[in-house]
């Protein structure tokens, strides 16, 4: 009887963990860049009811008969499969597909990672998150490493206009 109660208790604990993960997924389903989580379970141990037998020249052997006793949460993993990307109409918003992160710099100078690509320009032209963290770029166009330099967009571009010279069209029409 004690074994049955212990096995039931491990099932309740594992079920509670799964409900927590599912609740987090439902609560965050409209959160920008949220990736759902998945729970993986494993047996705690097995109780052997009958042992296996060796094979003979006439017949093969048998496997032991075991019953799993207890379950536990083995891991909680994020699902990084690409999901739908919605357009926002804002030129500063970005999206990631697959694995990857935006690197940002908080007010204390710490580098942080985010998947939320809802960005805006601050008053100095730096690309920032909704929390005001500066988005960091890379040192080279094909680099996978980040730099400590925030991305700054020009707030105004001065264009000097030069009149074009009259060009004679030599095409035969």
Phi and psi in radians as a Rosetta constraint file:
Dihedral C 1 N 2 CA 2 C 2 CIRCULARHARMONIC -1.095 0.35
Dihedral N 2 CA 2 C 2 N 3 CIRCULARHARMONIC -0.687 0.35
Dihedral C 2 N 3 CA 3 C 3 CIRCULARHARMONIC -1.100 0.35
Dihedral N 3 CA 3 C 3 N 4 CIRCULARHARMONIC -0.714 0.35
Dihedral C 3 N 4 CA 4 C 4 CIRCULARHARMONIC -1.108 0.35
Dihedral N 4 CA 4 C 4 N 5 CIRCULARHARMONIC -0.700 0.35
Dihedral C 4 N 5 CA 5 C 5 CIRCULARHARMONIC -1.179 0.35
Dihedral N 5 CA 5 C 5 N 6 CIRCULARHARMONIC -0.696 0.35
Dihedral C 5 N 6 CA 6 C 6 CIRCULARHARMONIC -1.121 0.35
Dihedral N 6 CA 6 C 6 N 7 CIRCULARHARMONIC -0.788 0.35
Dihedral C 6 N 7 CA 7 C 7 CIRCULARHARMONIC -1.080 0.35
Dihedral N 7 CA 7 C 7 N 8 CIRCULARHARMONIC -0.737 0.35
Dihedral C 7 N 8 CA 8 C 8 CIRCULARHARMONIC -1.114 0.35
Dihedral N 8 CA 8 C 8 N 9 CIRCULARHARMONIC -0.699 0.35
Dihedral C 8 N 9 CA 9 C 9 CIRCULARHARMONIC -1.124 0.35
Dihedral N 9 CA 9 C 9 N 10 CIRCULARHARMONIC -0.712 0.35
Dihedral C 9 N 10 CA 10 C 10 CIRCULARHARMONIC -1.133 0.35
Dihedral N 10 CA 10 C 10 N 11 CIRCULARHARMONIC -0.638 0.35
Dihedral C 10 N 11 CA 11 C 11 CIRCULARHARMONIC -1.138 0.35
Dihedral N 11 CA 11 C 11 N 12 CIRCULARHARMONIC -0.704 0.35
Dihedral C 11 N 12 CA 12 C 12 CIRCULARHARMONIC -1.136 0.35
Dihedral N 12 CA 12 C 12 N 13 CIRCULARHARMONIC -0.734 0.35
Dihedral C 12 N 13 CA 13 C 13 CIRCULARHARMONIC -1.109 0.35
Dihedral N 13 CA 13 C 13 N 14 CIRCULARHARMONIC -0.756 0.35
Dihedral C 13 N 14 CA 14 C 14 CIRCULARHARMONIC -1.156 0.35
Dihedral N 14 CA 14 C 14 N 15 CIRCULARHARMONIC -0.700 0.35
Dihedral C 14 N 15 CA 15 C 15 CIRCULARHARMONIC -1.125 0.35
Dihedral N 15 CA 15 C 15 N 16 CIRCULARHARMONIC -0.656 0.35
Dihedral C 15 N 16 CA 16 C 16 CIRCULARHARMONIC -1.110 0.35
Dihedral N 16 CA 16 C 16 N 17 CIRCULARHARMONIC -0.727 0.35
Dihedral C 16 N 17 CA 17 C 17 CIRCULARHARMONIC -1.101 0.35
Dihedral N 17 CA 17 C 17 N 18 CIRCULARHARMONIC -0.733 0.35
Dihedral C 17 N 18 CA 18 C 18 CIRCULARHARMONIC -1.149 0.35
Dihedral N 18 CA 18 C 18 N 19 CIRCULARHARMONIC -0.709 0.35
Dihedral C 18 N 19 CA 19 C 19 CIRCULARHARMONIC -1.095 0.35
Dihedral N 19 CA 19 C 19 N 20 CIRCULARHARMONIC -0.653 0.35
Dihedral C 19 N 20 CA 20 C 20 CIRCULARHARMONIC -1.092 0.35
Dihedral N 20 CA 20 C 20 N 21 CIRCULARHARMONIC -0.784 0.35
Dihedral C 20 N 21 CA 21 C 21 CIRCULARHARMONIC -1.152 0.35
Dihedral N 21 CA 21 C 21 N 22 CIRCULARHARMONIC -0.769 0.35
Dihedral C 21 N 22 CA 22 C 22 CIRCULARHARMONIC -1.104 0.35
Dihedral N 22 CA 22 C 22 N 23 CIRCULARHARMONIC -0.699 0.35
Dihedral C 22 N 23 CA 23 C 23 CIRCULARHARMONIC -1.094 0.35
Dihedral N 23 CA 23 C 23 N 24 CIRCULARHARMONIC -0.726 0.35
Dihedral C 23 N 24 CA 24 C 24 CIRCULARHARMONIC -1.080 0.35
Dihedral N 24 CA 24 C 24 N 25 CIRCULARHARMONIC -0.731 0.35
Dihedral C 24 N 25 CA 25 C 25 CIRCULARHARMONIC -1.085 0.35
Dihedral N 25 CA 25 C 25 N 26 CIRCULARHARMONIC -0.770 0.35
Dihedral C 25 N 26 CA 26 C 26 CIRCULARHARMONIC -1.193 0.35
Dihedral N 26 CA 26 C 26 N 27 CIRCULARHARMONIC -0.742 0.35
Dihedral C 26 N 27 CA 27 C 27 CIRCULARHARMONIC -1.130 0.35
Dihedral N 27 CA 27 C 27 N 28 CIRCULARHARMONIC -0.497 0.35
Dihedral C 27 N 28 CA 28 C 28 CIRCULARHARMONIC -1.870 0.35
Dihedral N 28 CA 28 C 28 N 29 CIRCULARHARMONIC 0.219 0.35
Dihedral C 28 N 29 CA 29 C 29 CIRCULARHARMONIC -1.116 0.35
Dihedral N 29 CA 29 C 29 N 30 CIRCULARHARMONIC -0.394 0.35
Dihedral C 29 N 30 CA 30 C 30 CIRCULARHARMONIC -1.814 0.35
Dihedral N 30 CA 30 C 30 N 31 CIRCULARHARMONIC 0.144 0.35
Dihedral C 30 N 31 CA 31 C 31 CIRCULARHARMONIC -1.362 0.35
Dihedral N 31 CA 31 C 31 N 32 CIRCULARHARMONIC 2.303 0.35
Dihedral C 31 N 32 CA 32 C 32 CIRCULARHARMONIC -1.010 0.35
Dihedral N 32 CA 32 C 32 N 33 CIRCULARHARMONIC 2.260 0.35
Dihedral C 32 N 33 CA 33 C 33 CIRCULARHARMONIC 1.166 0.35
Dihedral N 33 CA 33 C 33 N 34 CIRCULARHARMONIC 0.252 0.35
Dihedral C 33 N 34 CA 34 C 34 CIRCULARHARMONIC -1.228 0.35
Dihedral N 34 CA 34 C 34 N 35 CIRCULARHARMONIC 2.362 0.35
Dihedral C 34 N 35 CA 35 C 35 CIRCULARHARMONIC -1.920 0.35
Dihedral N 35 CA 35 C 35 N 36 CIRCULARHARMONIC 2.264 0.35
Dihedral C 35 N 36 CA 36 C 36 CIRCULARHARMONIC -1.191 0.35
Dihedral N 36 CA 36 C 36 N 37 CIRCULARHARMONIC 2.728 0.35
Dihedral C 36 N 37 CA 37 C 37 CIRCULARHARMONIC -1.940 0.35
Dihedral N 37 CA 37 C 37 N 38 CIRCULARHARMONIC 2.757 0.35
Dihedral C 37 N 38 CA 38 C 38 CIRCULARHARMONIC -2.348 0.35
Dihedral N 38 CA 38 C 38 N 39 CIRCULARHARMONIC 2.453 0.35
Dihedral C 38 N 39 CA 39 C 39 CIRCULARHARMONIC -1.760 0.35
Dihedral N 39 CA 39 C 39 N 40 CIRCULARHARMONIC 2.329 0.35
Dihedral C 39 N 40 CA 40 C 40 CIRCULARHARMONIC -1.973 0.35
Dihedral N 40 CA 40 C 40 N 41 CIRCULARHARMONIC 2.370 0.35
Dihedral C 40 N 41 CA 41 C 41 CIRCULARHARMONIC -1.926 0.35
Dihedral N 41 CA 41 C 41 N 42 CIRCULARHARMONIC 2.788 0.35
Dihedral C 41 N 42 CA 42 C 42 CIRCULARHARMONIC -2.590 0.35
Dihedral N 42 CA 42 C 42 N 43 CIRCULARHARMONIC 2.692 0.35
Dihedral C 42 N 43 CA 43 C 43 CIRCULARHARMONIC -1.207 0.35
Dihedral N 43 CA 43 C 43 N 44 CIRCULARHARMONIC 2.584 0.35
Dihedral C 43 N 44 CA 44 C 44 CIRCULARHARMONIC -1.407 0.35
Dihedral N 44 CA 44 C 44 N 45 CIRCULARHARMONIC -0.870 0.35
Dihedral C 44 N 45 CA 45 C 45 CIRCULARHARMONIC -2.789 0.35
Dihedral N 45 CA 45 C 45 N 46 CIRCULARHARMONIC 3.011 0.35
Dihedral C 45 N 46 CA 46 C 46 CIRCULARHARMONIC -2.042 0.35
Dihedral N 46 CA 46 C 46 N 47 CIRCULARHARMONIC 2.563 0.35
Dihedral C 46 N 47 CA 47 C 47 CIRCULARHARMONIC -1.883 0.35
Dihedral N 47 CA 47 C 47 N 48 CIRCULARHARMONIC 2.153 0.35
Dihedral C 47 N 48 CA 48 C 48 CIRCULARHARMONIC -1.490 0.35
Dihedral N 48 CA 48 C 48 N 49 CIRCULARHARMONIC 2.114 0.35
Dihedral C 48 N 49 CA 49 C 49 CIRCULARHARMONIC -1.536 0.35
Dihedral N 49 CA 49 C 49 N 50 CIRCULARHARMONIC -0.797 0.35
Dihedral C 49 N 50 CA 50 C 50 CIRCULARHARMONIC -2.389 0.35
Dihedral N 50 CA 50 C 50 N 51 CIRCULARHARMONIC 2.536 0.35
Dihedral C 50 N 51 CA 51 C 51 CIRCULARHARMONIC -1.430 0.35
Dihedral N 51 CA 51 C 51 N 52 CIRCULARHARMONIC 2.829 0.35
Dihedral C 51 N 52 CA 52 C 52 CIRCULARHARMONIC -1.396 0.35
Dihedral N 52 CA 52 C 52 N 53 CIRCULARHARMONIC 2.930 0.35
Dihedral C 52 N 53 CA 53 C 53 CIRCULARHARMONIC -2.111 0.35
Dihedral N 53 CA 53 C 53 N 54 CIRCULARHARMONIC 2.689 0.35
Dihedral C 53 N 54 CA 54 C 54 CIRCULARHARMONIC -1.364 0.35
Dihedral N 54 CA 54 C 54 N 55 CIRCULARHARMONIC 2.760 0.35
Dihedral C 54 N 55 CA 55 C 55 CIRCULARHARMONIC -1.380 0.35
Dihedral N 55 CA 55 C 55 N 56 CIRCULARHARMONIC 2.716 0.35
Dihedral C 55 N 56 CA 56 C 56 CIRCULARHARMONIC -2.072 0.35
Dihedral N 56 CA 56 C 56 N 57 CIRCULARHARMONIC -3.087 0.35
Dihedral C 56 N 57 CA 57 C 57 CIRCULARHARMONIC -1.212 0.35
Dihedral N 57 CA 57 C 57 N 58 CIRCULARHARMONIC -0.437 0.35
Dihedral C 57 N 58 CA 58 C 58 CIRCULARHARMONIC -1.665 0.35
Dihedral N 58 CA 58 C 58 N 59 CIRCULARHARMONIC -0.626 0.35
Dihedral C 58 N 59 CA 59 C 59 CIRCULARHARMONIC -2.404 0.35
Dihedral N 59 CA 59 C 59 N 60 CIRCULARHARMONIC 2.757 0.35
Dihedral C 59 N 60 CA 60 C 60 CIRCULARHARMONIC -1.396 0.35
Dihedral N 60 CA 60 C 60 N 61 CIRCULARHARMONIC 2.908 0.35
Dihedral C 60 N 61 CA 61 C 61 CIRCULARHARMONIC -1.376 0.35
Dihedral N 61 CA 61 C 61 N 62 CIRCULARHARMONIC 3.029 0.35
Dihedral C 61 N 62 CA 62 C 62 CIRCULARHARMONIC -1.991 0.35
Dihedral N 62 CA 62 C 62 N 63 CIRCULARHARMONIC 2.670 0.35
Dihedral C 62 N 63 CA 63 C 63 CIRCULARHARMONIC -1.443 0.35
Dihedral N 63 CA 63 C 63 N 64 CIRCULARHARMONIC 2.704 0.35
Dihedral C 63 N 64 CA 64 C 64 CIRCULARHARMONIC -1.198 0.35
Dihedral N 64 CA 64 C 64 N 65 CIRCULARHARMONIC 2.637 0.35
Dihedral C 64 N 65 CA 65 C 65 CIRCULARHARMONIC -1.691 0.35
Dihedral N 65 CA 65 C 65 N 66 CIRCULARHARMONIC 1.982 0.35
Dihedral C 65 N 66 CA 66 C 66 CIRCULARHARMONIC -2.199 0.35
Dihedral N 66 CA 66 C 66 N 67 CIRCULARHARMONIC 2.598 0.35
Dihedral C 66 N 67 CA 67 C 67 CIRCULARHARMONIC -2.074 0.35
Dihedral N 67 CA 67 C 67 N 68 CIRCULARHARMONIC 2.264 0.35
Dihedral C 67 N 68 CA 68 C 68 CIRCULARHARMONIC -1.184 0.35
Dihedral N 68 CA 68 C 68 N 69 CIRCULARHARMONIC 2.283 0.35
Dihedral C 68 N 69 CA 69 C 69 CIRCULARHARMONIC -2.059 0.35
Dihedral N 69 CA 69 C 69 N 70 CIRCULARHARMONIC 1.764 0.35
Dihedral C 69 N 70 CA 70 C 70 CIRCULARHARMONIC 1.628 0.35
Dihedral N 70 CA 70 C 70 N 71 CIRCULARHARMONIC 2.672 0.35
Dihedral C 70 N 71 CA 71 C 71 CIRCULARHARMONIC -2.391 0.35
Dihedral N 71 CA 71 C 71 N 72 CIRCULARHARMONIC 2.661 0.35
Dihedral C 71 N 72 CA 72 C 72 CIRCULARHARMONIC -2.506 0.35
Dihedral N 72 CA 72 C 72 N 73 CIRCULARHARMONIC 2.835 0.35
Dihedral C 72 N 73 CA 73 C 73 CIRCULARHARMONIC -1.352 0.35
Dihedral N 73 CA 73 C 73 N 74 CIRCULARHARMONIC 2.007 0.35
Dihedral C 73 N 74 CA 74 C 74 CIRCULARHARMONIC -1.423 0.35
Dihedral N 74 CA 74 C 74 N 75 CIRCULARHARMONIC -0.725 0.35
Dihedral C 74 N 75 CA 75 C 75 CIRCULARHARMONIC -2.847 0.35
Dihedral N 75 CA 75 C 75 N 76 CIRCULARHARMONIC 2.751 0.35
Dihedral C 75 N 76 CA 76 C 76 CIRCULARHARMONIC -2.140 0.35
Dihedral N 76 CA 76 C 76 N 77 CIRCULARHARMONIC 2.064 0.35
Dihedral C 76 N 77 CA 77 C 77 CIRCULARHARMONIC -2.119 0.35
Dihedral N 77 CA 77 C 77 N 78 CIRCULARHARMONIC 2.643 0.35
Dihedral C 77 N 78 CA 78 C 78 CIRCULARHARMONIC -1.524 0.35
Dihedral N 78 CA 78 C 78 N 79 CIRCULARHARMONIC 2.521 0.35
Dihedral C 78 N 79 CA 79 C 79 CIRCULARHARMONIC -1.672 0.35
Dihedral N 79 CA 79 C 79 N 80 CIRCULARHARMONIC 1.887 0.35
Dihedral C 79 N 80 CA 80 C 80 CIRCULARHARMONIC -1.700 0.35
Dihedral N 80 CA 80 C 80 N 81 CIRCULARHARMONIC 0.338 0.35
Dihedral C 80 N 81 CA 81 C 81 CIRCULARHARMONIC -1.142 0.35
Dihedral N 81 CA 81 C 81 N 82 CIRCULARHARMONIC 2.508 0.35
Dihedral C 81 N 82 CA 82 C 82 CIRCULARHARMONIC -1.045 0.35
Dihedral N 82 CA 82 C 82 N 83 CIRCULARHARMONIC 2.437 0.35
Dihedral C 82 N 83 CA 83 C 83 CIRCULARHARMONIC -2.055 0.35
Dihedral N 83 CA 83 C 83 N 84 CIRCULARHARMONIC -2.999 0.35
Dihedral C 83 N 84 CA 84 C 84 CIRCULARHARMONIC -1.227 0.35
Dihedral N 84 CA 84 C 84 N 85 CIRCULARHARMONIC 2.493 0.35
Dihedral C 84 N 85 CA 85 C 85 CIRCULARHARMONIC -1.949 0.35
Dihedral N 85 CA 85 C 85 N 86 CIRCULARHARMONIC 2.157 0.35
Dihedral C 85 N 86 CA 86 C 86 CIRCULARHARMONIC -1.764 0.35
Dihedral N 86 CA 86 C 86 N 87 CIRCULARHARMONIC 2.406 0.35
Dihedral C 86 N 87 CA 87 C 87 CIRCULARHARMONIC -1.438 0.35
Dihedral N 87 CA 87 C 87 N 88 CIRCULARHARMONIC 2.477 0.35
Dihedral C 87 N 88 CA 88 C 88 CIRCULARHARMONIC -1.901 0.35
Dihedral N 88 CA 88 C 88 N 89 CIRCULARHARMONIC -0.283 0.35
Dihedral C 88 N 89 CA 89 C 89 CIRCULARHARMONIC 1.450 0.35
Dihedral N 89 CA 89 C 89 N 90 CIRCULARHARMONIC 0.031 0.35
Dihedral C 89 N 90 CA 90 C 90 CIRCULARHARMONIC -1.814 0.35
Dihedral N 90 CA 90 C 90 N 91 CIRCULARHARMONIC 2.220 0.35
Dihedral C 90 N 91 CA 91 C 91 CIRCULARHARMONIC -1.167 0.35
Dihedral N 91 CA 91 C 91 N 92 CIRCULARHARMONIC -0.362 0.35
Dihedral C 91 N 92 CA 92 C 92 CIRCULARHARMONIC -1.583 0.35
Dihedral N 92 CA 92 C 92 N 93 CIRCULARHARMONIC -0.174 0.35
Dihedral C 92 N 93 CA 93 C 93 CIRCULARHARMONIC -1.374 0.35
Dihedral N 93 CA 93 C 93 N 94 CIRCULARHARMONIC 2.472 0.35
Dihedral C 93 N 94 CA 94 C 94 CIRCULARHARMONIC -2.350 0.35
Dihedral N 94 CA 94 C 94 N 95 CIRCULARHARMONIC 2.799 0.35
Dihedral C 94 N 95 CA 95 C 95 CIRCULARHARMONIC -2.362 0.35
Dihedral N 95 CA 95 C 95 N 96 CIRCULARHARMONIC 2.590 0.35
Dihedral C 95 N 96 CA 96 C 96 CIRCULARHARMONIC -1.921 0.35
Dihedral N 96 CA 96 C 96 N 97 CIRCULARHARMONIC 2.442 0.35
Dihedral C 96 N 97 CA 97 C 97 CIRCULARHARMONIC -2.043 0.35
Dihedral N 97 CA 97 C 97 N 98 CIRCULARHARMONIC 2.434 0.35
Dihedral C 97 N 98 CA 98 C 98 CIRCULARHARMONIC 1.325 0.35
Dihedral N 98 CA 98 C 98 N 99 CIRCULARHARMONIC -2.734 0.35
Dihedral C 98 N 99 CA 99 C 99 CIRCULARHARMONIC -1.421 0.35
Dihedral N 99 CA 99 C 99 N 100 CIRCULARHARMONIC 2.568 0.35
Dihedral C 99 N 100 CA 100 C 100 CIRCULARHARMONIC 2.646 0.35
Dihedral N 100 CA 100 C 100 N 101 CIRCULARHARMONIC 2.852 0.35
Dihedral C 100 N 101 CA 101 C 101 CIRCULARHARMONIC -2.544 0.35
Dihedral N 101 CA 101 C 101 N 102 CIRCULARHARMONIC 2.623 0.35
Dihedral C 101 N 102 CA 102 C 102 CIRCULARHARMONIC -1.535 0.35
Dihedral N 102 CA 102 C 102 N 103 CIRCULARHARMONIC 2.404 0.35
Dihedral C 102 N 103 CA 103 C 103 CIRCULARHARMONIC -1.739 0.35
Dihedral N 103 CA 103 C 103 N 104 CIRCULARHARMONIC 2.252 0.35
Dihedral C 103 N 104 CA 104 C 104 CIRCULARHARMONIC -2.236 0.35
Dihedral N 104 CA 104 C 104 N 105 CIRCULARHARMONIC 2.804 0.35
Dihedral C 104 N 105 CA 105 C 105 CIRCULARHARMONIC -2.044 0.35
Dihedral N 105 CA 105 C 105 N 106 CIRCULARHARMONIC 2.111 0.35
Dihedral C 105 N 106 CA 106 C 106 CIRCULARHARMONIC -1.454 0.35
Dihedral N 106 CA 106 C 106 N 107 CIRCULARHARMONIC -3.140 0.35
Dihedral C 106 N 107 CA 107 C 107 CIRCULARHARMONIC -1.129 0.35
Dihedral N 107 CA 107 C 107 N 108 CIRCULARHARMONIC -0.442 0.35
Dihedral C 107 N 108 CA 108 C 108 CIRCULARHARMONIC -1.494 0.35
Dihedral N 108 CA 108 C 108 N 109 CIRCULARHARMONIC 0.008 0.35
Dihedral C 108 N 109 CA 109 C 109 CIRCULARHARMONIC 1.486 0.35
Dihedral N 109 CA 109 C 109 N 110 CIRCULARHARMONIC 0.212 0.35
Dihedral C 109 N 110 CA 110 C 110 CIRCULARHARMONIC -1.535 0.35
Dihedral N 110 CA 110 C 110 N 111 CIRCULARHARMONIC 2.445 0.35
Dihedral C 110 N 111 CA 111 C 111 CIRCULARHARMONIC -1.471 0.35
Dihedral N 111 CA 111 C 111 N 112 CIRCULARHARMONIC 2.286 0.35
Dihedral C 111 N 112 CA 112 C 112 CIRCULARHARMONIC -2.213 0.35
Dihedral N 112 CA 112 C 112 N 113 CIRCULARHARMONIC 2.852 0.35
Dihedral C 112 N 113 CA 113 C 113 CIRCULARHARMONIC -2.006 0.35
Dihedral N 113 CA 113 C 113 N 114 CIRCULARHARMONIC 2.520 0.35
Dihedral C 113 N 114 CA 114 C 114 CIRCULARHARMONIC -2.582 0.35
Dihedral N 114 CA 114 C 114 N 115 CIRCULARHARMONIC 2.694 0.35
Dihedral C 114 N 115 CA 115 C 115 CIRCULARHARMONIC -1.867 0.35
Dihedral N 115 CA 115 C 115 N 116 CIRCULARHARMONIC -0.098 0.35
Dihedral C 115 N 116 CA 116 C 116 CIRCULARHARMONIC -1.335 0.35
Dihedral N 116 CA 116 C 116 N 117 CIRCULARHARMONIC 2.005 0.35
Dihedral C 116 N 117 CA 117 C 117 CIRCULARHARMONIC -1.739 0.35
Dihedral N 117 CA 117 C 117 N 118 CIRCULARHARMONIC 0.415 0.35
Dihedral C 117 N 118 CA 118 C 118 CIRCULARHARMONIC -1.448 0.35
Dihedral N 118 CA 118 C 118 N 119 CIRCULARHARMONIC 1.675 0.35
Dihedral C 118 N 119 CA 119 C 119 CIRCULARHARMONIC -1.999 0.35
Dihedral N 119 CA 119 C 119 N 120 CIRCULARHARMONIC 2.794 0.35
Dihedral C 119 N 120 CA 120 C 120 CIRCULARHARMONIC -2.591 0.35
Dihedral N 120 CA 120 C 120 N 121 CIRCULARHARMONIC 2.864 0.35
Dihedral C 120 N 121 CA 121 C 121 CIRCULARHARMONIC -1.608 0.35
Dihedral N 121 CA 121 C 121 N 122 CIRCULARHARMONIC 2.385 0.35
Dihedral C 121 N 122 CA 122 C 122 CIRCULARHARMONIC -1.473 0.35
Dihedral N 122 CA 122 C 122 N 123 CIRCULARHARMONIC -3.060 0.35
Dihedral C 122 N 123 CA 123 C 123 CIRCULARHARMONIC -1.154 0.35
Dihedral N 123 CA 123 C 123 N 124 CIRCULARHARMONIC -0.325 0.35
Dihedral C 123 N 124 CA 124 C 124 CIRCULARHARMONIC -1.734 0.35
Dihedral N 124 CA 124 C 124 N 125 CIRCULARHARMONIC 0.053 0.35
Dihedral C 124 N 125 CA 125 C 125 CIRCULARHARMONIC 1.554 0.35
Dihedral N 125 CA 125 C 125 N 126 CIRCULARHARMONIC 0.171 0.35
Dihedral C 125 N 126 CA 126 C 126 CIRCULARHARMONIC -1.466 0.35
Dihedral N 126 CA 126 C 126 N 127 CIRCULARHARMONIC 2.445 0.35
Dihedral C 126 N 127 CA 127 C 127 CIRCULARHARMONIC -1.325 0.35
Dihedral N 127 CA 127 C 127 N 128 CIRCULARHARMONIC 2.150 0.35
Dihedral C 127 N 128 CA 128 C 128 CIRCULARHARMONIC -2.310 0.35
Dihedral N 128 CA 128 C 128 N 129 CIRCULARHARMONIC 2.758 0.35
Dihedral C 128 N 129 CA 129 C 129 CIRCULARHARMONIC -1.398 0.35
Dihedral N 129 CA 129 C 129 N 130 CIRCULARHARMONIC 3.083 0.35
Dihedral C 129 N 130 CA 130 C 130 CIRCULARHARMONIC -1.101 0.35
Dihedral N 130 CA 130 C 130 N 131 CIRCULARHARMONIC -0.444 0.35
Dihedral C 130 N 131 CA 131 C 131 CIRCULARHARMONIC -1.494 0.35
Dihedral N 131 CA 131 C 131 N 132 CIRCULARHARMONIC -0.037 0.35
Dihedral C 131 N 132 CA 132 C 132 CIRCULARHARMONIC 1.541 0.35
Dihedral N 132 CA 132 C 132 N 133 CIRCULARHARMONIC 0.154 0.35
Dihedral C 132 N 133 CA 133 C 133 CIRCULARHARMONIC -1.348 0.35
Dihedral N 133 CA 133 C 133 N 134 CIRCULARHARMONIC 2.378 0.35
Dihedral C 133 N 134 CA 134 C 134 CIRCULARHARMONIC -1.370 0.35
Dihedral N 134 CA 134 C 134 N 135 CIRCULARHARMONIC 2.350 0.35
Dihedral C 134 N 135 CA 135 C 135 CIRCULARHARMONIC -1.419 0.35
Dihedral N 135 CA 135 C 135 N 136 CIRCULARHARMONIC 2.306 0.35
Dihedral C 135 N 136 CA 136 C 136 CIRCULARHARMONIC -1.679 0.35
Dihedral N 136 CA 136 C 136 N 137 CIRCULARHARMONIC 2.588 0.35
Dihedral C 136 N 137 CA 137 C 137 CIRCULARHARMONIC -1.763 0.35
Dihedral N 137 CA 137 C 137 N 138 CIRCULARHARMONIC -2.747 0.35
Dihedral C 137 N 138 CA 138 C 138 CIRCULARHARMONIC -2.122 0.35
Dihedral N 138 CA 138 C 138 N 139 CIRCULARHARMONIC 2.839 0.35
Dihedral C 138 N 139 CA 139 C 139 CIRCULARHARMONIC -1.445 0.35
Dihedral N 139 CA 139 C 139 N 140 CIRCULARHARMONIC -0.308 0.35
Dihedral C 139 N 140 CA 140 C 140 CIRCULARHARMONIC -2.489 0.35
Dihedral N 140 CA 140 C 140 N 141 CIRCULARHARMONIC 2.680 0.35
Dihedral C 140 N 141 CA 141 C 141 CIRCULARHARMONIC -1.082 0.35
Dihedral N 141 CA 141 C 141 N 142 CIRCULARHARMONIC -0.618 0.35
Dihedral C 141 N 142 CA 142 C 142 CIRCULARHARMONIC -1.806 0.35
Dihedral N 142 CA 142 C 142 N 143 CIRCULARHARMONIC 0.375 0.35
Dihedral C 142 N 143 CA 143 C 143 CIRCULARHARMONIC -1.565 0.35
Dihedral N 143 CA 143 C 143 N 144 CIRCULARHARMONIC 2.529 0.35
Dihedral C 143 N 144 CA 144 C 144 CIRCULARHARMONIC -1.710 0.35
Dihedral N 144 CA 144 C 144 N 145 CIRCULARHARMONIC -0.110 0.35
Dihedral C 144 N 145 CA 145 C 145 CIRCULARHARMONIC -1.659 0.35
Dihedral N 145 CA 145 C 145 N 146 CIRCULARHARMONIC 2.525 0.35
Dihedral C 145 N 146 CA 146 C 146 CIRCULARHARMONIC -1.525 0.35
Dihedral N 146 CA 146 C 146 N 147 CIRCULARHARMONIC 2.875 0.35
Dihedral C 146 N 147 CA 147 C 147 CIRCULARHARMONIC -2.012 0.35
Dihedral N 147 CA 147 C 147 N 148 CIRCULARHARMONIC -3.138 0.35
Dihedral C 147 N 148 CA 148 C 148 CIRCULARHARMONIC -1.732 0.35
Dihedral N 148 CA 148 C 148 N 149 CIRCULARHARMONIC 0.193 0.35
Dihedral C 148 N 149 CA 149 C 149 CIRCULARHARMONIC -1.651 0.35
Dihedral N 149 CA 149 C 149 N 150 CIRCULARHARMONIC 2.084 0.35
Dihedral C 149 N 150 CA 150 C 150 CIRCULARHARMONIC -1.162 0.35
Dihedral N 150 CA 150 C 150 N 151 CIRCULARHARMONIC 2.640 0.35
Dihedral C 150 N 151 CA 151 C 151 CIRCULARHARMONIC -1.389 0.35
Dihedral N 151 CA 151 C 151 N 152 CIRCULARHARMONIC 2.143 0.35
Dihedral C 151 N 152 CA 152 C 152 CIRCULARHARMONIC -2.053 0.35
Dihedral N 152 CA 152 C 152 N 153 CIRCULARHARMONIC 2.213 0.35
Dihedral C 152 N 153 CA 153 C 153 CIRCULARHARMONIC -1.725 0.35
Dihedral N 153 CA 153 C 153 N 154 CIRCULARHARMONIC 2.457 0.35
Dihedral C 153 N 154 CA 154 C 154 CIRCULARHARMONIC -1.142 0.35
Dihedral N 154 CA 154 C 154 N 155 CIRCULARHARMONIC 2.310 0.35
Dihedral C 154 N 155 CA 155 C 155 CIRCULARHARMONIC -1.424 0.35
Dihedral N 155 CA 155 C 155 N 156 CIRCULARHARMONIC -0.456 0.35
Dihedral C 155 N 156 CA 156 C 156 CIRCULARHARMONIC -2.599 0.35
Dihedral N 156 CA 156 C 156 N 157 CIRCULARHARMONIC 2.361 0.35
Dihedral C 156 N 157 CA 157 C 157 CIRCULARHARMONIC -1.979 0.35
Dihedral N 157 CA 157 C 157 N 158 CIRCULARHARMONIC 2.144 0.35
Dihedral C 157 N 158 CA 158 C 158 CIRCULARHARMONIC -1.578 0.35
Dihedral N 158 CA 158 C 158 N 159 CIRCULARHARMONIC 2.187 0.35
Dihedral C 158 N 159 CA 159 C 159 CIRCULARHARMONIC -2.000 0.35
Dihedral N 159 CA 159 C 159 N 160 CIRCULARHARMONIC 2.112 0.35
Dihedral C 159 N 160 CA 160 C 160 CIRCULARHARMONIC -1.510 0.35
Dihedral N 160 CA 160 C 160 N 161 CIRCULARHARMONIC 2.227 0.35
Dihedral C 160 N 161 CA 161 C 161 CIRCULARHARMONIC -1.721 0.35
Dihedral N 161 CA 161 C 161 N 162 CIRCULARHARMONIC 2.280 0.35
Dihedral C 161 N 162 CA 162 C 162 CIRCULARHARMONIC -2.015 0.35
Dihedral N 162 CA 162 C 162 N 163 CIRCULARHARMONIC 2.276 0.35
Dihedral C 162 N 163 CA 163 C 163 CIRCULARHARMONIC -1.145 0.35
Dihedral N 163 CA 163 C 163 N 164 CIRCULARHARMONIC 2.480 0.35
Dihedral C 163 N 164 CA 164 C 164 CIRCULARHARMONIC -1.399 0.35
Dihedral N 164 CA 164 C 164 N 165 CIRCULARHARMONIC 2.584 0.35
Dihedral C 164 N 165 CA 165 C 165 CIRCULARHARMONIC -1.323 0.35
Dihedral N 165 CA 165 C 165 N 166 CIRCULARHARMONIC 2.664 0.35
Dihedral C 165 N 166 CA 166 C 166 CIRCULARHARMONIC -1.185 0.35
Dihedral N 166 CA 166 C 166 N 167 CIRCULARHARMONIC 2.219 0.35
Dihedral C 166 N 167 CA 167 C 167 CIRCULARHARMONIC -1.990 0.35
Dihedral N 167 CA 167 C 167 N 168 CIRCULARHARMONIC 2.278 0.35
Dihedral C 167 N 168 CA 168 C 168 CIRCULARHARMONIC -1.387 0.35
Dihedral N 168 CA 168 C 168 N 169 CIRCULARHARMONIC 2.248 0.35
Dihedral C 168 N 169 CA 169 C 169 CIRCULARHARMONIC -1.481 0.35
Dihedral N 169 CA 169 C 169 N 170 CIRCULARHARMONIC 2.057 0.35
Dihedral C 169 N 170 CA 170 C 170 CIRCULARHARMONIC -1.753 0.35
Dihedral N 170 CA 170 C 170 N 171 CIRCULARHARMONIC 0.171 0.35
Dihedral C 170 N 171 CA 171 C 171 CIRCULARHARMONIC -1.257 0.35
Dihedral N 171 CA 171 C 171 N 172 CIRCULARHARMONIC 2.569 0.35
Dihedral C 171 N 172 CA 172 C 172 CIRCULARHARMONIC -1.633 0.35
Dihedral N 172 CA 172 C 172 N 173 CIRCULARHARMONIC 2.032 0.35
